[in-house]
């Protein structure tokens, strides 16, 4: 037990020296499960994913179609607003940036924000710069395996930070919604579920933007 404790502490000191540990955070080697409400069921025959709002053409994909979209694998450090951080996590899924670059989605110029729409009406608001960055992914896999239901299977948004880098688009993990069903592109920002409860609208990790007060 002591060896494992000391190991974690040594790892935490290392990422702190490297400038990878945001203020107020602590390293964990676990992957805590945090969400509001029950885990929704998944039926691949009825599931779909929708892109709408300020786009030139609304798009909708069934599960099999979604899995044919361009995919990428990325490594990210993830930071939860509840103060744990997990480093060098590996994700696979669909990049919104790739879809835009390849003309699969055409966003209208007045779009500045995105609302992530999830199961049970749960929502997450996000600046479009984050959605189109390399530190946001529509993920289907974690560490080479399909997501577990508690972690958002079959699809979740993942917001994090590139290992060893600091960027303006680095966000707390809640800015990626679990059980994601759609992206709405918007001209004006509006609060999502947790933002209506007082959480930060912007959620920048290096500025420790946890709450609106």
HUKAGI-V435771 format. One record per pair of residues at least 12 apart in sequence whose C-alpha atoms are under 8 Angstrom apart, sorted by the first residue. I is the first residue (numbers start at 1). J is the second residue. Records with the same first field share a line. If there is no record, write none. Layout:
BEGIN
I = J, J
END
This chain:
BEGIN
8 = 27, 28, 29
11 = 27
12 = 26, 27
18 = 164
19 = 164
20 = 163, 164, 165, 166
21 = 85
22 = 205, 206, 208
23 = 205, 206, 207, 208
24 = 83, 208
25 = 79, 83, 84, 85
26 = 83, 84, 85
27 = 84, 85, 86, 87
28 = 84, 85, 86
29 = 86
30 = 86
31 = 86
33 = 150, 151
39 = 149, 150
40 = 119, 179
42 = 153, 154
44 = 62, 63, 64
45 = 62, 63
46 = 62
47 = 62, 63
48 = 60, 61, 62, 63, 181
49 = 61, 62, 63, 66, 180, 181, 182
50 = 181, 182, 183
51 = 182, 183, 184, 185
52 = 182, 183, 184, 185
53 = 184, 185, 186
54 = 107, 108, 110, 111, 184, 185, 186, 187
55 = 105, 106, 107, 108, 185
56 = 105, 106, 107, 108
57 = 105, 106
59 = 105
69 = 94
70 = 94, 95, 98, 99
71 = 92, 93, 94, 95
72 = 92, 93, 94, 95
73 = 90, 91, 92, 93
74 = 90, 91, 92
75 = 88, 89, 90, 91, 162, 163
76 = 88, 89, 90, 91, 135, 160, 161, 162, 163
77 = 89, 160, 161, 162, 163
78 = 159, 160, 161, 172, 173
79 = 160, 171, 172, 173, 205
80 = 172, 173, 174
81 = 172, 173, 174, 210
87 = 163
88 = 163
89 = 142, 143
90 = 142, 143, 144
91 = 137, 139, 140, 141, 142, 143, 144
92 = 137, 139, 140, 141, 142, 144
93 = 137, 138, 139, 140, 141
94 = 137, 138, 139
95 = 132, 134, 136, 137, 138
96 = 131, 132, 137, 138
97 = 131, 132, 133, 134
107 = 185
110 = 186, 187
111 = 128, 185, 186, 187, 188
112 = 127, 128, 129, 185, 186, 187, 188, 189
113 = 125, 126, 127, 128, 129, 185, 186, 187, 188, 189
114 = 126, 127, 128, 131, 183, 184, 185, 186, 189
115 = 183, 184, 185, 186, 192
116 = 176, 177, 180, 181, 182, 183, 184
117 = 177, 180, 181, 182, 183, 184
118 = 177, 178, 179, 180, 181, 182
119 = 179, 180, 181
122 = 192, 193
123 = 177, 192, 193
124 = 174, 175, 176, 177, 191, 192, 193, 194, 195
125 = 175, 189, 190, 191, 192, 195, 201
126 = 175, 201, 202
127 = 189, 202
128 = 185
129 = 169
130 = 159, 169, 170
133 = 169
135 = 158, 159, 160, 161, 162, 169, 170
136 = 157, 158, 159, 160, 176
137 = 157, 158, 159
138 = 155, 156, 157, 158
139 = 155, 156, 157, 158
140 = 153, 154, 155, 156
151 = 178
152 = 178, 179, 180
153 = 178, 179
154 = 179
155 = 178, 179, 180, 181
156 = 176, 177, 178, 179, 180
157 = 175, 176, 177, 178, 180
158 = 173, 175, 176, 177
159 = 171, 172, 173, 174, 175, 176
160 = 172, 173
168 = 204
169 = 204
170 = 204, 205, 206
171 = 202, 203, 204, 205
172 = 203, 204, 205
175 = 203
198 = 211, 212, 213
199 = 211, 212
200 = 212
END
